[in-house]
Amino acid sequence: MYQLKATASFDSAHFLAGYPGKCANLHGHHWVIEATIASETLQPDGAQHSMLLDFHDFKSALREMADFYDHALIYEEHTLQNTTTEAMLAEGFRLIAVPFRPTAECLAKHFYEKLQALSLPIQTVVIYETPDNCASYTQSPTD
């Protein structure tokens, strides 16, 4: 099995609505995303002969995703009052509502699915919310 790994990072804030601890408060992280793609075979011919994929293409896709989330507030849909989001938007803040709780685990799956939608042979996504703590997502063969 051939594998390539690329890394990108972004800074953003989030909170975990309904969580009974400090993470219920708005706070930020320097998120690091590690994505691994894999294949049993390499490109047979052309400019990418003997490559799984051009590193530039892989890194660009990952970087573009990370850049989208950079310097924004990522929050679960319907966890902020409309007046709160309206006021924040009026102040010029970047808000990104997601249909899941923005935990490291859910973000790992989210990035996995986004890379998969780009037809990349994604194997695993690991997301670090601190240098010492990370979550990963690998799709099981039955999914």
Secondary structure, 3 states (H helix, E strand, C coil): CEEEEEEEEEEEEECCCCCCCHHHCCEEEEEEEEEEEEECCCCCCCCCCCCCCCHHHHHHHHHHHHHHHCCCEEEECCCCCHHHHHHHHHCCCCEEEECCCCCHHHHHHHHHHHHHHCCCCEEEEEEEEECCEEEEECCCCCC
